[in-house]
Amino acid sequence: MKSILKSFAVAFSMYSKIPMPRFQWASRDMEYHLCFFPLVGTVIGVLELLWIFLCRKINASVPFTNICAVAIPLLVTGGFHVDGFMDTMDAVHSYQDREKKLEILKDPHIGAFSVICVITFFLLATAFTFEIKTYEGFISVSFAFVLSRILSGISVITFPKAKKNGMLATESNTGCKKTVVAVLVIELIFSIATVVYLTFPKSFCGIVSAASFALTYSYYYFMSKKHFGGITGDLAGFFICISELASLIAVAATLFVEAAI
């Protein structure tokens, strides 16, 4: 039980800004931490729903409500995954060979392409957030923060790695791989079943959101192999960002079509 609690604390210490007890990490403390990674997404999703509920109660303006909603994941995580997104954009748009792209991922400096892409990312996220106006839409978008982290966790264990060392290699190097993957798959099935149950048959947005993750997950796998020979920690963060944006766009598009029919 002590090891499980430590894994929980490690997950939230690594992937969020939520204060956790401090202790000296040992390798065994990281054995199950990916099982708790999706709980960070659960916290974000719950905060999003509570924020929307509060803003509706006090009749806050729509721009204020939605812009703050876009900021909530950044406040909870400290932009941990956005950093990976920006590094990946710099590397991919360098159009260099694989080794040079991997060097760019490690470079702490930011380039023009990362700035352009991250501005575009948040403009799109904000714009499509304005189109989420129903209970079913809010539920679907909130669950996206959980699904993205479940799939990212599975990829850390199962996808080929671009490097044999580094943070990602350390995270995936556990003797409990099968157990961790099994837990994450159970969480995935439960999460998809729950979001579909809460949104269907009144809306298809939950189903469409889940389908969008299948597409972005496939893209993530093939893109990482093509450009980098496998995944890195930055690419795992990149996936979380693009999958959540893709889900948001898919949900907004579904709601738009349903309203038009």
C-alpha positions, 0 to 999 in steps of 0.5 A: 500500500505504501508503494501505491501511495508513493506512486500516486504522489510521484504521478501528481508531482511529475505531471501537475502543480498540485502540492504533494508530500516530498520524499526521496524517489526510488525506482520502485516508487515509479512502478505504478505511477502511470496508473495514476497519471489519468487522475491528473486529467480527472482533476482537470475535467472536474475543475472544468465542469465546476468552473462552467457550472459556477460561471453559469450560476453567476451569469459570467460572460461567455468570453471570460468563462471560456478563456479561463476554461482553456487556462485551467489545464495550464494552471493544473499542469504548469504547461508540462505537456505544452513544452513537449508540443512546442519542442516537437513542433520545432523539431518536425518543422526543422526538416532535418534528419532524425538525429538532428531532430532529436537534438532539437527536442533536447534544446531548451531554446524555443524556435519560431515554429514552436511559437507560431504553432502554440499560438495557433493551438490556443487560438483554435482551442479557444475558438472551438470552446465557444461552440461547446454549449450543451451538457453532453459537450461539456462532459465529452470535453472533460473526459478528453483530459482523462482519455489523453493521459490513459493513451499517453501512459499506454504509449510510454510502455508499449511504443518504440522509444527514440532513445534508450535513456532519458525520462521516458525510458526511466518511466517505462523501465518497470518490471510491472509493465503488464500490470500497468498496461492492464490497469490503463486499458481497464481505465480506458474502457471504463472512461469510454463507456462512461462518457458514452453512457452520459451523452448517448443517445441524446448526442453522438459527441461522446462517441465521436470524441472517442473516435477522434482519439483513435485517429490521433493515437494512430497519427502519433504512432506513425509520426513518431516512428517516421520522424524520430524512430520512436517516442520521447517524453516530448512526443508524449506531451505533444500527443496529449495536446493534439489529442485534446484539441482534436477531441474538442474540434470533433465535439464542437463539429458534432454539436454543430451538425446535430443542431443543424439537423 
